[in-house]
Amino acid sequence: MSRITSVEPIVLKIPFSDGSSGVGLMPTKWTSLEIVLVKVVTDDGLVGWGEAFGYFCANAVAAAVRDMVAPVVVGQEADDPAALNLALQRRLHLHGRYGITIFAISGLDIALWDLAGKRAGVSVARLIGGRKRESVPAYASLMRYGDAALVETFSQKAAGEGYTDIKLHEITRETIGAGRRGAGPKVRLTTDINCNWSLAETIAIMPFLQEIDLFWLEEPIFPPEDWEALKSLGRFGIAISAGENACTAVEFSRLVDAVTYPQPSVTKVGGISETIKICDIAARAGKTVMPHSPYFGPGYWATLQLAAARSEIGLFEYLYVSAEAVIDESMPRPRNSRLAIPDLPGIGCTPDPKIIERYRVG
């Protein structure tokens, strides 16, 4: 039995380039990866690393880890991540079940699973059901360029690198069509609308999306949790996906019948513990899980471990940008549209202290 002696949030800001203007996907210009590392130390000297969702909310999430999560868990046993996760959700529910609160809990949960694997000397995948595969198919998740020529160029570039699946984040007929031209007819093409359309706008564009053979349409409408409206779009024969904005297995039990592909995000949904529950829900419903994972920290590594253990997971999302640095240079990258899954103790991620020192904020 081990006990938690400290929980520390560490905010990193790592610049990236992607060929876009940086405008459109986030509230303001997006040119840096904001990573909230969660470092957990136990009394047996082990260190676990987690990641809480931090894009454009890193300081708030770090404060939640420091002021809400840490005081509750320091001194507690670290050996049962799922139990401690649930205890935290109960203790903190008055502060809001979802959003910043669950992002912070997600980071802790990933770190606890990392610790559990290290303590047992095995990968997290082996702890949660065993390794079902050595690699996972990956897709290139492009940024929003908002310019047809750029969309065509980058879609063609990704296809030329061997990606057989490409996701756009385009929201106009012109730019989505450019993505199909660039990717070519053999690549499976999807687009994430990030809730920019109304239901009427979505219905109106469906014939065009059918014409270009769109593989799936992601979060087309606002609000994203209008499950009945999403379910109604299934009649057009294009797969609907959603879930990156949903938190905990409770929400996924509601959305699973509305979409073809549920999309939990391990740094937002409640960590590995909640994602396991979501995979169980998807398995019962006969659905394939397409995790949301545009990360370069422990969230990336945790998603890979889940993909190794859970056959319900279909594709791995690889954010198609060039980061100035990654926190662990051994991070596997896609090759020929596949990602090798490490079989190291814990989640496999060992942050480089020099990278932390260089990019740490505050």
TORGUKE-607247 format. One record per residue (C-alpha): residue number from 1; x, y, z. Coordinates in steps of 0.2 Angstrom, whole numbers, plus 5000, padded with zeros to 4 digits. Last residue first. Layout:
ATOM; n; px; py; pz
ATOM; NUM; X; Y; Z
...
***
This chain:
ATOM; n; px; py; pz
ATOM; 362; 5026; 5153; 4929
ATOM; 361; 5025; 5144; 4913
ATOM; 360; 5037; 5129; 4910
ATOM; 359; 5044; 5128; 4893
ATOM; 358; 5063; 5126; 4896
ATOM; 357; 5062; 5118; 4913
ATOM; 356; 5050; 5105; 4908
ATOM; 355; 5060; 5102; 4892
ATOM; 354; 5076; 5100; 4903
ATOM; 353; 5067; 5088; 4915
ATOM; 352; 5062; 5077; 4901
ATOM; 351; 5045; 5069; 4904
ATOM; 350; 5045; 5050; 4905
ATOM; 349; 5030; 5042; 4897
ATOM; 348; 5027; 5024; 4896
ATOM; 347; 5009; 5024; 4903
ATOM; 346; 5015; 5013; 4917
ATOM; 345; 5029; 5001; 4915
ATOM; 344; 5034; 5000; 4896
ATOM; 343; 5025; 4991; 4882
ATOM; 342; 5025; 5005; 4869
ATOM; 341; 5012; 5005; 4856
ATOM; 340; 5018; 5007; 4838
ATOM; 339; 5007; 5019; 4828
ATOM; 338; 5001; 5016; 4811
ATOM; 337; 4997; 5026; 4795
ATOM; 336; 5013; 5021; 4786
ATOM; 335; 5023; 5027; 4801
ATOM; 334; 5014; 5037; 4815
ATOM; 333; 5025; 5044; 4829
ATOM; 332; 5031; 5035; 4845
ATOM; 331; 5036; 5047; 4859
ATOM; 330; 5054; 5043; 4863
ATOM; 329; 5058; 5061; 4863
ATOM; 328; 5048; 5063; 4879
ATOM; 327; 5041; 5081; 4883
ATOM; 326; 5039; 5085; 4865
ATOM; 325; 5048; 5100; 4857
ATOM; 324; 5045; 5114; 4844
ATOM; 323; 5029; 5105; 4839
ATOM; 322; 5026; 5102; 4821
ATOM; 321; 5007; 5099; 4818
ATOM; 320; 4996; 5086; 4811
ATOM; 319; 4987; 5081; 4828
ATOM; 318; 4987; 5062; 4828
ATOM; 317; 4970; 5054; 4832
ATOM; 316; 4971; 5035; 4835
ATOM; 315; 4958; 5024; 4826
ATOM; 314; 4947; 5010; 4831
ATOM; 313; 4945; 5008; 4849
ATOM; 312; 4933; 4994; 4854
ATOM; 311; 4948; 4982; 4854
ATOM; 310; 4953; 4989; 4871
ATOM; 309; 4970; 4985; 4879
ATOM; 308; 4982; 4992; 4866
ATOM; 307; 4971; 5007; 4862
ATOM; 306; 4969; 5011; 4881
ATOM; 305; 4988; 5011; 4882
ATOM; 304; 4989; 5022; 4866
ATOM; 303; 4977; 5034; 4874
ATOM; 302; 4988; 5035; 4890
ATOM; 301; 5003; 5040; 4880
ATOM; 300; 4994; 5054; 4871
ATOM; 299; 4987; 5061; 4887
ATOM; 298; 5004; 5060; 4895
ATOM; 297; 5010; 5074; 4883
ATOM; 296; 5009; 5077; 4865
ATOM; 295; 4990; 5079; 4863
ATOM; 294; 4976; 5080; 4850
ATOM; 293; 4968; 5064; 4857
ATOM; 292; 4950; 5062; 4854
ATOM; 291; 4946; 5044; 4855
ATOM; 290; 4937; 5035; 4840
ATOM; 289; 4927; 5021; 4849
ATOM; 288; 4918; 5008; 4839
ATOM; 287; 4900; 5004; 4843
ATOM; 286; 4892; 4987; 4847
ATOM; 285; 4881; 4995; 4860
ATOM; 284; 4888; 4983; 4874
ATOM; 283; 4905; 4987; 4868
ATOM; 282; 4902; 5005; 4868
ATOM; 281; 4897; 5005; 4886
ATOM; 280; 4912; 4995; 4891
ATOM; 279; 4923; 5007; 4881
ATOM; 278; 4915; 5021; 4891
ATOM; 277; 4919; 5012; 4907
ATOM; 276; 4937; 5011; 4902
ATOM; 275; 4937; 5029; 4897
ATOM; 274; 4931; 5034; 4915
ATOM; 273; 4946; 5025; 4923
ATOM; 272; 4958; 5031; 4910
ATOM; 271; 4955; 5050; 4914
ATOM; 270; 4939; 5058; 4918
ATOM; 269; 4932; 5064; 4901
ATOM; 268; 4944; 5078; 4898
ATOM; 267; 4962; 5072; 4898
ATOM; 266; 4956; 5055; 4891
ATOM; 265; 4945; 5062; 4877
ATOM; 264; 4930; 5051; 4873
ATOM; 263; 4924; 5050; 4855
ATOM; 262; 4908; 5039; 4852
ATOM; 261; 4907; 5034; 4834
ATOM; 260; 4891; 5030; 4826
ATOM; 259; 4881; 5042; 4836
ATOM; 258; 4865; 5045; 4845
ATOM; 257; 4864; 5028; 4854
ATOM; 256; 4881; 5031; 4863
ATOM; 255; 4876; 5049; 4868
ATOM; 254; 4867; 5045; 4884
ATOM; 253; 4878; 5032; 4891
ATOM; 252; 4892; 5043; 4886
ATOM; 251; 4886; 5057; 4897
ATOM; 250; 4886; 5045; 4912
ATOM; 249; 4903; 5038; 4907
ATOM; 248; 4911; 5054; 4912
ATOM; 247; 4913; 5071; 4902
ATOM; 246; 4906; 5075; 4885
ATOM; 245; 4915; 5088; 4875
ATOM; 244; 4926; 5076; 4865
ATOM; 243; 4910; 5065; 4863
ATOM; 242; 4904; 5066; 4845
ATOM; 241; 4903; 5056; 4829
ATOM; 240; 4890; 5054; 4815
ATOM; 239; 4892; 5042; 4801
ATOM; 238; 4885; 5047; 4785
ATOM; 237; 4869; 5037; 4779
ATOM; 236; 4858; 5052; 4778
ATOM; 235; 4846; 5045; 4791
ATOM; 234; 4859; 5046; 4805
ATOM; 233; 4856; 5065; 4806
ATOM; 232; 4841; 5062; 4818
ATOM; 231; 4853; 5054; 4831
ATOM; 230; 4862; 5071; 4831
ATOM; 229; 4846; 5080; 4834
ATOM; 228; 4841; 5068; 4848
ATOM; 227; 4858; 5069; 4856
ATOM; 226; 4858; 5088; 4858
ATOM; 225; 4874; 5087; 4869
ATOM; 224; 4885; 5097; 4856
ATOM; 223; 4874; 5112; 4858
ATOM; 222; 4877; 5117; 4844
ATOM; 221; 4879; 5106; 4828
ATOM; 220; 4891; 5097; 4817
ATOM; 219; 4900; 5087; 4831
ATOM; 218; 4910; 5076; 4819
ATOM; 217; 4904; 5070; 4802
ATOM; 216; 4911; 5053; 4797
ATOM; 215; 4918; 5045; 4781
ATOM; 214; 4913; 5058; 4769
ATOM; 213; 4910; 5051; 4752
ATOM; 212; 4912; 5067; 4742
ATOM; 211; 4894; 5066; 4736
ATOM; 210; 4887; 5061; 4753
ATOM; 209; 4895; 5077; 4760
ATOM; 208; 4886; 5087; 4746
ATOM; 207; 4869; 5079; 4750
ATOM; 206; 4872; 5083; 4768
ATOM; 205; 4875; 5101; 4766
ATOM; 204; 4856; 5106; 4769
ATOM; 203; 4854; 5095; 4784
ATOM; 202; 4869; 5102; 4793
ATOM; 201; 4863; 5120; 4789
ATOM; 200; 4846; 5116; 4796
ATOM; 199; 4853; 5108; 4812
ATOM; 198; 4864; 5123; 4815
ATOM; 197; 4882; 5123; 4811
ATOM; 196; 4898; 5128; 4820
ATOM; 195; 4898; 5114; 4833
ATOM; 194; 4916; 5110; 4831
ATOM; 193; 4914; 5105; 4813
ATOM; 192; 4926; 5091; 4813
ATOM; 191; 4928; 5084; 4796
ATOM; 190; 4931; 5066; 4789
ATOM; 189; 4940; 5059; 4774
ATOM; 188; 4944; 5040; 4771
ATOM; 187; 4958; 5041; 4758
ATOM; 186; 4955; 5032; 4741
ATOM; 185; 4947; 5046; 4732
ATOM; 184; 4961; 5059; 4733
ATOM; 183; 4967; 5068; 4749
ATOM; 182; 4969; 5084; 4740
ATOM; 181; 4953; 5084; 4731
ATOM; 180; 4944; 5078; 4746
ATOM; 179; 4951; 5092; 4757
ATOM; 178; 4947; 5105; 4743
ATOM; 177; 4929; 5099; 4745
ATOM; 176; 4929; 5102; 4763
ATOM; 175; 4936; 5120; 4760
ATOM; 174; 4923; 5125; 4747
ATOM; 173; 4908; 5117; 4757
ATOM; 172; 4913; 5127; 4772
ATOM; 171; 4917; 5121; 4790
ATOM; 170; 4934; 5114; 4789
ATOM; 169; 4942; 5104; 4804
ATOM; 168; 4949; 5091; 4792
ATOM; 167; 4952; 5073; 4797
ATOM; 166; 4963; 5061; 4786
ATOM; 165; 4963; 5042; 4785
ATOM; 164; 4974; 5032; 4774
ATOM; 163; 4989; 5041; 4779
ATOM; 162; 5004; 5036; 4769
ATOM; 161; 5015; 5052; 4769
ATOM; 160; 5007; 5057; 4752
ATOM; 159; 4990; 5057; 4760
ATOM; 158; 4996; 5069; 4773
ATOM; 157; 5004; 5080; 4759
ATOM; 156; 4988; 5080; 4748
ATOM; 155; 4978; 5085; 4763
ATOM; 154; 4990; 5099; 4767
ATOM; 153; 4990; 5106; 4750
ATOM; 152; 4971; 5104; 4747
ATOM; 151; 4967; 5113; 4764
ATOM; 150; 4980; 5126; 4760
ATOM; 149; 4972; 5130; 4743
ATOM; 148; 4954; 5130; 4750
ATOM; 147; 4958; 5142; 4764
ATOM; 146; 4950; 5141; 4781
ATOM; 145; 4966; 5132; 4787
ATOM; 144; 4958; 5123; 4802
ATOM; 143; 4971; 5111; 4808
ATOM; 142; 4973; 5093; 4801
ATOM; 141; 4971; 5077; 4811
ATOM; 140; 4981; 5064; 4802
ATOM; 139; 4974; 5047; 4806
ATOM; 138; 4982; 5032; 4816
ATOM; 137; 4980; 5013; 4815
ATOM; 136; 4985; 5005; 4831
ATOM; 135; 5000; 4995; 4835
ATOM; 134; 5006; 4980; 4846
ATOM; 133; 4988; 4973; 4849
ATOM; 132; 4977; 4965; 4862
ATOM; 131; 4989; 4970; 4876
ATOM; 130; 4981; 4964; 4893
ATOM; 129; 4965; 4969; 4901
ATOM; 128; 4967; 4985; 4912
ATOM; 127; 4984; 4981; 4920
ATOM; 126; 4992; 4974; 4904
ATOM; 125; 4987; 4990; 4895
ATOM; 124; 4994; 5001; 4910
ATOM; 123; 5012; 4994; 4906
ATOM; 122; 5020; 4982; 4918
ATOM; 121; 5032; 4983; 4933
ATOM; 120; 5018; 4982; 4946
ATOM; 119; 5023; 4998; 4954
ATOM; 118; 5026; 5006; 4938
ATOM; 117; 5009; 5001; 4931
ATOM; 116; 5000; 5008; 4947
ATOM; 115; 5010; 5024; 4946
ATOM; 114; 5005; 5027; 4928
ATOM; 113; 4987; 5023; 4933
ATOM; 112; 4988; 5036; 4947
ATOM; 111; 4995; 5049; 4935
ATOM; 110; 4981; 5046; 4922
ATOM; 109; 4968; 5048; 4936
ATOM; 108; 4976; 5064; 4942
ATOM; 107; 4976; 5072; 4925
ATOM; 106; 4958; 5067; 4923
ATOM; 105; 4953; 5074; 4940
ATOM; 104; 4959; 5091; 4934
ATOM; 103; 4949; 5090; 4918
ATOM; 102; 4934; 5084; 4928
ATOM; 101; 4934; 5100; 4938
ATOM; 100; 4938; 5112; 4923
ATOM; 99; 4923; 5106; 4913
ATOM; 98; 4911; 5093; 4921
ATOM; 97; 4904; 5090; 4938
ATOM; 96; 4903; 5107; 4944
ATOM; 95; 4910; 5114; 4960
ATOM; 94; 4897; 5106; 4971
ATOM; 93; 4903; 5089; 4963
ATOM; 92; 4920; 5090; 4971
ATOM; 91; 4919; 5077; 4985
ATOM; 90; 4908; 5065; 4974
ATOM; 89; 4920; 5067; 4959
ATOM; 88; 4935; 5065; 4970
ATOM; 87; 4928; 5049; 4978
ATOM; 86; 4925; 5042; 4960
ATOM; 85; 4943; 5045; 4955
ATOM; 84; 4950; 5038; 4971
ATOM; 83; 4940; 5022; 4968
ATOM; 82; 4946; 5021; 4949
ATOM; 81; 4964; 5024; 4954
ATOM; 80; 4965; 5010; 4967
ATOM; 79; 4983; 5009; 4974
ATOM; 78; 4986; 5028; 4978
ATOM; 77; 4980; 5028; 4996
ATOM; 76; 4976; 5045; 5003
ATOM; 75; 4988; 5057; 5011
ATOM; 74; 4987; 5070; 4998
ATOM; 73; 4970; 5066; 4989
ATOM; 72; 4958; 5080; 4995
ATOM; 71; 4970; 5094; 4996
ATOM; 70; 4978; 5090; 4979
ATOM; 69; 4961; 5090; 4970
ATOM; 68; 4954; 5107; 4974
ATOM; 67; 4967; 5120; 4976
ATOM; 66; 4982; 5113; 4966
ATOM; 65; 4973; 5103; 4953
ATOM; 64; 4959; 5116; 4951
ATOM; 63; 4973; 5130; 4950
ATOM; 62; 4981; 5120; 4936
ATOM; 61; 4965; 5119; 4927
ATOM; 60; 4962; 5138; 4928
ATOM; 59; 4980; 5141; 4922
ATOM; 58; 4979; 5129; 4908
ATOM; 57; 4962; 5135; 4901
ATOM; 56; 4967; 5140; 4883
ATOM; 55; 4971; 5122; 4879
ATOM; 54; 4974; 5113; 4896
ATOM; 53; 4966; 5096; 4897
ATOM; 52; 4974; 5087; 4912
ATOM; 51; 4989; 5076; 4909
ATOM; 50; 4996; 5063; 4920
ATOM; 49; 5013; 5058; 4927
ATOM; 48; 5017; 5046; 4941
ATOM; 47; 5032; 5047; 4952
ATOM; 46; 5038; 5033; 4964
ATOM; 45; 5047; 5036; 4980
ATOM; 44; 5037; 5023; 4991
ATOM; 43; 5028; 5038; 4999
ATOM; 42; 5020; 5043; 4983
ATOM; 41; 5023; 5057; 4971
ATOM; 40; 5010; 5063; 4958
ATOM; 39; 5015; 5075; 4944
ATOM; 38; 5001; 5082; 4934
ATOM; 37; 5006; 5090; 4918
ATOM; 36; 4995; 5104; 4911
ATOM; 35; 5000; 5106; 4893
ATOM; 34; 4997; 5121; 4883
ATOM; 33; 5002; 5118; 4865
ATOM; 32; 5006; 5134; 4856
ATOM; 31; 5001; 5143; 4841
ATOM; 30; 4982; 5145; 4843
ATOM; 29; 4975; 5163; 4839
ATOM; 28; 4960; 5166; 4850
ATOM; 27; 4945; 5156; 4856
ATOM; 26; 4951; 5141; 4847
ATOM; 25; 4948; 5132; 4831
ATOM; 24; 4947; 5147; 4819
ATOM; 23; 4964; 5157; 4819
ATOM; 22; 4981; 5149; 4819
ATOM; 21; 4985; 5157; 4802
ATOM; 20; 4989; 5139; 4796
ATOM; 19; 5005; 5131; 4790
ATOM; 18; 5005; 5120; 4806
ATOM; 17; 5019; 5127; 4817
ATOM; 16; 5020; 5123; 4836
ATOM; 15; 5026; 5133; 4852
ATOM; 14; 5027; 5123; 4868
ATOM; 13; 5018; 5131; 4884
ATOM; 12; 5020; 5120; 4899
ATOM; 11; 5010; 5121; 4915
ATOM; 10; 5015; 5110; 4929
ATOM; 9; 5002; 5104; 4942
ATOM; 8; 5009; 5096; 4958
ATOM; 7; 5002; 5082; 4969
ATOM; 6; 5012; 5077; 4984
ATOM; 5; 5013; 5063; 4997
ATOM; 4; 5001; 5051; 4990
ATOM; 3; 5000; 5034; 5000
ATOM; 2; 5007; 5017; 4995
ATOM; 1; 5000; 5000; 5000
***
